[in-house]
Amino acid sequence: MSVLDLAPVVPVVVVEDVATAVPMAQALVAGGLPAIEVTLRTSCALEAVARIAAEVPGAVVGAGTVRTPAEVTAAVDAGARFLVSPGATPALLDAMAGSGVPYLPGAATASEVMALAERGLTEVKFFPAVPAGGVAYLKALGGPLPEVRFCPTGGIRPQTAPEFLALPNVGCVGGTWLTPAGALAAGDYTRIEKLAAEAAALRG
Ligand SMILES: O=C(O)C(=O)C[C@H](O)[C@H](O)COP(=O)(O)O
């Protein structure tokens, strides 16, 4: 099954303290969001991926902010079950294609999406979704490129997620709102589970 179909929302998480990784992932899964994108933006990100992969059986943990072939290898070695990138380069795409796991390369223009489609890639992260043009832009891309499905990410909030999810070319949306830094710092996993449950219910 595609990552785009696991849940309406993929939490994009920035793990600053690796001790929060497992309880955070448990809360997200309990709330109904199994696909979790751990961004490789912090020094403990790979360890967070490894711990979630080992200790949270209901989670489908992936790595985000994957920008280089070396990061592809490191993420898969850590246990990432999918890869997400903000954009795409030929070297990165070659590495992702050889990784053995599903991947969502990033694109923001018709030409970028067409270059990915030329490679047979029809599941794409639309980034940065809101600054690049939001719902209207994505709807317009769906005219000439109807076979491509997107996971828009960047600037999406619970209030705006339903407008994206209503588009036929959107599989799911990504966002950071599920795991507020304050909730993680305070160990408030109940709040994270509640945010996840609300997000999981966004599309019935
Ligand atoms: O790290 C990456 O690879 C990214 O693509 C960036 C994330 O998609 C945004 O950080 C989403 O952040 P929000 O706009 O707060 O939902």
Ligand as a Chemical Component Dictionary entry (heavy atoms), coordinates in Angstrom:
data_LIG
# 
_chem_comp.id                   LIG 
_chem_comp.type                 NON-POLYMER 
_chem_comp.pdbx_formal_charge   0 
_chem_comp.three_letter_code    LIG 
# 
loop_
_chem_comp_atom.comp_id 
_chem_comp_atom.atom_id 
_chem_comp_atom.alt_atom_id 
_chem_comp_atom.type_symbol 
_chem_comp_atom.charge 
_chem_comp_atom.model_Cartn_x 
_chem_comp_atom.model_Cartn_y 
_chem_comp_atom.model_Cartn_z 
_chem_comp_atom.pdbx_ordinal 
LIG O1 O1 O 0 11.990 18.959 6.283 1  
LIG C1 C1 C 0 11.525 18.763 5.152 2  
LIG O2 O2 O 0 11.965 17.926 4.364 3  
LIG C2 C2 C 0 10.418 19.538 4.688 4  
LIG O3 O3 O 0 9.957  19.319 3.619 5  
LIG C3 C3 C 0 9.877  20.578 5.516 6  
LIG C4 C4 C 0 8.503  20.248 6.047 7  
LIG O4 O4 O 0 7.679  19.761 5.057 8  
LIG C5 C5 C 0 7.964  21.453 6.640 9  
LIG O5 O5 O 0 8.801  21.790 7.693 10 
LIG C6 C6 C 0 6.541  21.343 7.076 11 
LIG O6 O6 O 0 6.332  22.247 8.122 12 
LIG P1 P1 P 0 4.932  22.912 8.425 13 
LIG O7 O7 O 0 4.781  23.977 7.400 14 
LIG O8 O8 O 0 5.116  23.479 9.792 15 
LIG O9 O9 O 0 3.900  21.858 8.366 16 
# 
loop_
_chem_comp_bond.comp_id 
_chem_comp_bond.atom_id_1 
_chem_comp_bond.atom_id_2 
_chem_comp_bond.value_order 
_chem_comp_bond.pdbx_ordinal 
LIG O1 C1 DOUB 1  
LIG C1 O2 SING 2  
LIG C1 C2 SING 3  
LIG C2 O3 DOUB 4  
LIG C2 C3 SING 5  
LIG C3 C4 SING 6  
LIG C4 O4 SING 7  
LIG C4 C5 SING 8  
LIG C5 O5 SING 9  
LIG C5 C6 SING 10 
LIG C6 O6 SING 11 
LIG O6 P1 SING 12 
LIG P1 O7 DOUB 13 
LIG P1 O8 SING 14 
LIG P1 O9 SING 15 
# 
